[in-house]
Amino acid sequence: MLHGVDVSAYQSSFDGDGVDFVLIKATEGRSYVNPRLSEQTKRARDAECVVGFYHFLWPGNITEQAEYFLSKAPEKEGELLAVDWEENGEGTRASNAEKDSFIRTVKRLRPGHRVLLYCNRYFWLNHDTTSYAGDGLWIADYVTPGEPRIKASWRIHQYTDQPLDKDVADFSSREAMRVWASRG
């Protein structure tokens, strides 16, 4: 298992030592860009981590959200893309069809990249009806690392948010993860 973190503007910094991959929030909806995106990207790349970017999905305007995400997320071969599907600050969420459409649109617009679905265990078990996770499921379930309580196969497991979001990935090495990521 590889060890990683996922970060957003809430994390002023993170330590790249001992971390194999970093997933960085790039955008949300159609107007928000992580103000620390460039700084966090540079830190992760300088540490030679596998890097990925994610978009926090809101309901509606799915094609526009996908285009906005891709216009702001740095593009480099071998880096991952993901959609964060959960309840937003207004207590709403994108539908299953919108989640699936977003993933398919991002895959169509950036065909050389793997696209993942991030959601928590509750969403996966209670809101997902299609089991479509693009190229892989990134599941949040705060239990023993690498042992999420789901039957579906997964690629990344977020197992805690203390002191920041920590993850494990089911790959034998950074290079194996990088090779997989570049075969979008």
N, C-alpha and C positions, 0 to 999 in steps of 0.2 A: 504494500500500500504506500502511496505517496501522501505527503502531508501538505496542506495548503491553507490559505485564508481567502475570505472574500471581504472586500472593503467597499465603502462608499464615502461620501463627504464627511460622515460622522467620525471616521478614523483619520486623525491628523497625520498619522504615520503608522508604519508597520515594519517589522524587522524581517528582512529577506533571508537571514541566516536560518538554515534548517527548514526552509519552506521550498517545496518543489513547484508549486503553482500558486498563482494569484488571480482571482476573479474580481474584476473591478466594475462597479456600477458606472455606466456611461451616461444613460439618459432615463427619463421617465416621461410618459405621455408624449406631448408634442412641443414642449417648451423648456423642459428642465435638462440641464447638462451638469454633471458633477463638477464643481469648481476645482476639485483636486485631481481630475482625470489625467492631465498631462504629468503632473508630479508623481502620481501613483504608478502610472504606466512606466515612466522612466525608472523608478525605483525597482519595479518588478523585472523589467528587462535587464537592468544593470546587474541584478542578482542572478540572471540567467534562468529565471523561472519560466515555466510554461505560463502564458498569459491568456486571459479571456476577458470578455466584456459582456455586461448584461444590461438589459432594458427592463424597467419596471412597467408592466403593461397595465393600461387603463382601458375601460370599455370604450368602444367606438373608434372610428377613424383608424382602422388597423393598418391599412396600406400606408397611410401617412405616418403612423408611428414607426413602422418598419423602415421607411425611407429616412425618417428623422434620425433614428438610432444609427443606421449605417452611415449617415452623413457626419456623425459625431464620433463614432467608435473608430479608433485607429485601425488601419488595415495593414496587417502583416501576415505573411504566409505562416501557417502553423499555429495561429492563435484562434481560440474558441470564441463562439458567440452564444448567448443564452437569453432566454426570456424568463423574467421573474413574475410568476403568476400567483398572486395572493390578493387578499383584501387590501384596498387602498385606504387612504386617510378619510375618505368620505363614507366608508363602510360598504362600498360596491366592489365588484370584480368583473373582469372580462369573462365572457361566456366560454364554454368549451370550444365552440365553433370559432370564436375570435382568437383564442389561444392557438388553436390548430392553424388558422389562417395566417397568424403572425409568423409562426415557425416556418410554414411553407413559403411565405413571401420572402423572409430573410434567406432561406436556402436558395430560392430562385435568384435573388439579387446578388448574393455572394456565394456562388456554387462551390468555391474552393475551400469553404470553411465548414466545420462541424457546428451544428446548432443544437443546443441542449434546452431542456425544460427544467426550470427550478420551481419547485413547490414544496410545501410542507406535507407531512404525512396525512394530516387531516384533509387537505385539498385533494391529495391523490386518492384517498379512500372514499371521500364524500362528495366531491364536486366533479372529478374527472370521469367522463363516461366513454371516452374514446381510447384511452391508454396511449395516445399519440404524444411522444416526447421527442420528436425529431430524431436526432442521432444519439440521444442518450438522456437518461433521467438523472437530474441532480436533486436529490431528496434531502429535506431537512427533517430530522428526527433526533431529538436530544437523548441519545442512548449511547451505548458502547460504540466507539468508532468502528465503522465497517460492518455494523450489524443493525441496519435500519429495519424496522418492523413492517416490512412490506414483502409481498411475494414477487413483485416485478423485478426484473434485472435493473441495475443502476450503474452509473459510471462514477458519480461523485456523491458523497454523503456528508452533509453538514451536521455535525454531531454536538455542537455547543455554540453559544453566543457569548461565552465568558472567557477571557476579558474581551474577545472579539470573535467574530464568526470563524470557526475552525472547521476544516474539511479533511476528508481522506478521499483519494481517488483509486480506483481499482486498476492500477497499471503497475508493471514491474519496475519501471524506471522513468525518469523525465523524458529520455529519448523515446521510449515506447509511447508515452502520452503525446509527445510532440509529433511523432510519425502518424499516430492515429488522428490527431487534430488536423494535420495537413492533407488528409485524404477525404476531405469533405465531399 
